[in-house]
Every structure is written in structure tokens, then in C-alpha cells.
């Protein structure tokens, strides 16, 4: 067993998690227990499950089971108390809760996304170009005041000149 505090939050997580999604995640855990596995990288950072880790800690679930897994062997969690065929069993409501909280939680931090893209992250499989354009259009340029210059400043600029073609560029 691993203490929940040993799992580290992603400090530059692209998902900001909405307040509503966080509340739904916590409610799901309170009502149904820990039913969804997270993903941890080799260094103990949460790839998926940042919001759940916080909720687990708040609820008092301090011990977690970390299972070494392979991307070539899918992992499914079997809960013998769940039965989708039984209309009185909470399995169907759990299904709704898990999907609904996932949808509501996803809130993109466009600044973090753009920073990761600048480092080479390719998101082309996950967003169409028009979706990405709309998302990144929400970014506001930094509030920087640019100094104004008059035309006379152009006369003060010194230039280098290419001896072969005569092209000039600022020194």
C-alpha cells in the first residue's frame, strides 16, 4: 500500500478541473467508494486522477494500491458488488456518475496547453484545428505597454549592409 500523499499532483496539469466537476467527483466517491483507477507515471506524478487524489484525502482514504501495469495488457477493475442486470443495484447510477463527473471536470488551461505544445506536445489526434483555434483564441496577450516612438527615431537606427547585394538590416 502507498500513502495518498506519495502520489504527486501534476504542477502543470492542462486540466484545471471545474468546481462542478470536482463536486461531482467527490459525491461519486462518497456514494460509491473508489471505483476508478488513476494513472501514475514512473516518478509518482498523477497523469490522471489529480482531482480524485484530493477527494480521497479529504474523505479520509489515505491508503492507495499502486499496481505496476503494462500498456500492452489492459487493466480492468472488477467489483463483485456491482451488477448492471439488477435494476436495484447502484451499477447503472455509478456509470452515469463516472461519465458525468468526467465531462464536467474537464476545464482546459489554455496557457498550460500552449506551453506544452511549445515544448513539442502534439494534440492533433485530440482536437480538430478549428477547435484548437477557438480554444487558443481565448488567450489574452500579456498586458504590456509599448513605448511610442516618432518617425525621427528611424533616422537614428544604424544599419549593417551586405557588400554583395546591398541588403540592409538594423545593427
C-alpha positions as CSV (number, residue, x, y, z in Angstrom):
1,X,0.0,0.0,0.0
2,X,1.0,3.6,-0.7
3,X,0.0,6.7,1.3
4,X,-2.1,9.0,-0.9
5,X,0.4,11.9,-0.2
6,X,3.1,10.0,-2.0
7,X,1.3,10.5,-5.3
8,X,2.2,13.9,-6.6
9,X,-0.1,16.4,-8.4
10,X,0.9,17.4,-11.9
11,X,2.2,21.0,-11.3
12,X,1.4,22.0,-14.9
13,X,-1.8,20.0,-15.4
14,X,-3.7,21.0,-18.5
15,X,-7.0,20.2,-16.8
16,X,-7.9,22.9,-14.3
17,X,-11.0,20.9,-13.1
18,X,-14.2,22.8,-12.8
19,X,-15.8,23.4,-9.4
20,X,-18.9,21.4,-10.5
21,X,-16.8,18.5,-11.7
22,X,-14.8,18.4,-8.5
23,X,-18.1,18.3,-6.5
24,X,-19.4,15.5,-8.7
25,X,-16.2,13.5,-8.3
26,X,-16.3,13.9,-4.5
27,X,-20.0,12.9,-4.4
28,X,-19.3,9.9,-6.5
29,X,-16.6,8.7,-4.2
30,X,-18.7,9.4,-1.1
31,X,-21.6,7.5,-2.6
32,X,-19.9,4.6,-4.4
33,X,-16.3,4.5,-3.0
34,X,-13.1,4.4,-5.0
35,X,-14.3,2.9,-8.3
36,X,-12.0,4.5,-10.9
37,X,-8.2,3.9,-11.1
38,X,-5.9,6.8,-11.7
39,X,-2.7,6.7,-13.8
40,X,0.7,7.4,-12.2
41,X,3.9,8.0,-14.1
42,X,7.2,6.3,-13.1
43,X,8.1,9.3,-10.9
44,X,4.9,9.2,-8.9
45,X,3.2,12.1,-10.7
46,X,-0.5,11.7,-11.5
47,X,-1.2,11.6,-15.2
48,X,-4.9,11.1,-14.5
49,X,-6.7,11.3,-11.1
50,X,-5.4,14.6,-9.7
51,X,-9.0,15.6,-8.6
52,X,-9.7,12.1,-7.2
53,X,-6.5,12.2,-5.1
54,X,-7.6,15.4,-3.4
55,X,-11.1,14.0,-2.8
56,X,-9.7,10.7,-1.4
57,X,-7.6,12.6,1.0
58,X,-10.5,14.9,2.1
59,X,-12.7,11.9,2.7
60,X,-10.0,10.0,4.7
61,X,-9.0,7.4,2.1
62,X,-5.3,7.7,2.8
63,X,-4.0,4.3,1.5
64,X,-4.0,3.5,-2.2
65,X,-2.9,0.5,-4.1
66,X,-0.5,1.3,-6.9
67,X,-0.3,-1.6,-9.5
68,X,2.6,-1.8,-12.0
69,X,0.9,-2.2,-15.3
70,X,1.8,-2.5,-19.0
71,X,0.3,-0.6,-21.9
72,X,0.1,-3.9,-23.7
73,X,-2.1,-5.6,-21.1
74,X,-5.3,-3.7,-20.3
75,X,-6.3,-3.4,-16.6
76,X,-10.0,-3.7,-15.6
77,X,-11.2,-3.4,-12.0
78,X,-13.9,-6.0,-11.1
79,X,-16.2,-5.2,-8.3
80,X,-18.3,-8.1,-7.2
81,X,-20.9,-5.9,-5.6
82,X,-21.9,-4.3,-8.9
83,X,-24.5,-5.8,-11.3
84,X,-25.8,-3.9,-14.3
85,X,-28.5,-6.5,-14.8
86,X,-30.1,-5.7,-11.4
87,X,-32.2,-2.5,-11.6
88,X,-31.8,-2.2,-7.8
89,X,-28.1,-2.3,-7.9
90,X,-26.1,1.0,-8.0
91,X,-24.0,0.0,-11.0
92,X,-26.0,2.0,-13.6
93,X,-26.0,5.1,-11.4
94,X,-22.3,4.7,-10.9
95,X,-21.9,4.5,-14.7
96,X,-23.7,7.8,-15.0
97,X,-21.8,9.4,-12.1
98,X,-18.4,8.5,-13.6
99,X,-19.1,9.7,-17.1
100,X,-20.9,12.9,-15.9
101,X,-18.1,13.9,-13.5
102,X,-15.5,13.3,-16.2
103,X,-17.4,15.6,-18.6
104,X,-18.0,18.3,-16.0
105,X,-14.4,18.2,-14.7
106,X,-12.6,18.8,-18.0
107,X,-11.7,22.5,-18.0
108,X,-8.7,23.3,-20.2
109,X,-5.9,25.6,-19.0
110,X,-5.2,27.0,-22.4
111,X,-2.0,28.7,-21.2
112,X,-0.6,25.3,-19.9
113,X,-1.8,23.6,-23.1
114,X,0.0,26.2,-25.3
115,X,3.2,25.9,-23.2
116,X,3.2,22.1,-23.6
117,X,2.6,22.5,-27.3
118,X,5.6,24.8,-27.4
119,X,7.6,22.0,-25.9
120,X,6.5,19.7,-28.6
121,X,3.2,18.2,-27.4
122,X,1.1,17.1,-30.4
123,X,-2.6,17.4,-29.8
124,X,-3.7,16.9,-33.4
125,X,-5.3,13.5,-32.6
126,X,-7.5,15.0,-29.9
127,X,-8.6,18.4,-31.3
128,X,-9.6,19.4,-34.8
129,X,-7.8,22.6,-35.9
130,X,-10.9,24.7,-35.7
131,X,-11.4,23.5,-32.1
132,X,-7.8,24.3,-31.2
133,X,-8.0,27.7,-32.8
134,X,-11.2,28.6,-30.8
135,X,-9.6,27.4,-27.6
136,X,-6.3,29.3,-28.1
137,X,-8.2,32.4,-29.3
138,X,-9.4,32.8,-25.7
139,X,-5.8,33.5,-24.6
140,X,-5.2,37.2,-24.0
141,X,-1.9,38.7,-24.9
142,X,0.1,40.0,-21.9
143,X,-0.8,43.4,-20.8
144,X,2.3,45.2,-21.9
145,X,2.6,48.9,-22.6
146,X,4.7,49.5,-25.6
147,X,6.7,52.7,-25.8
148,X,5.6,55.0,-28.6
149,X,8.3,56.4,-31.0
150,X,8.1,59.1,-33.6
151,X,9.4,58.9,-37.2
152,X,12.6,60.7,-36.3
153,X,13.8,57.6,-34.4
154,X,14.2,55.8,-37.7
155,X,16.9,58.2,-38.6
156,X,18.9,57.2,-35.5
157,X,19.0,53.5,-36.4
158,X,22.3,52.2,-37.5
159,X,22.4,49.6,-40.2
160,X,24.7,46.8,-41.5
161,X,24.9,46.4,-45.2
162,X,25.7,43.3,-47.2
163,X,28.7,44.2,-49.5
164,X,27.4,41.8,-52.2
165,X,23.7,42.6,-52.5
166,X,23.3,45.8,-50.6
167,X,20.7,44.4,-48.3
168,X,20.5,46.5,-45.0
169,X,19.4,45.3,-41.6
170,X,19.4,47.0,-38.2
171,X,22.7,46.8,-36.2
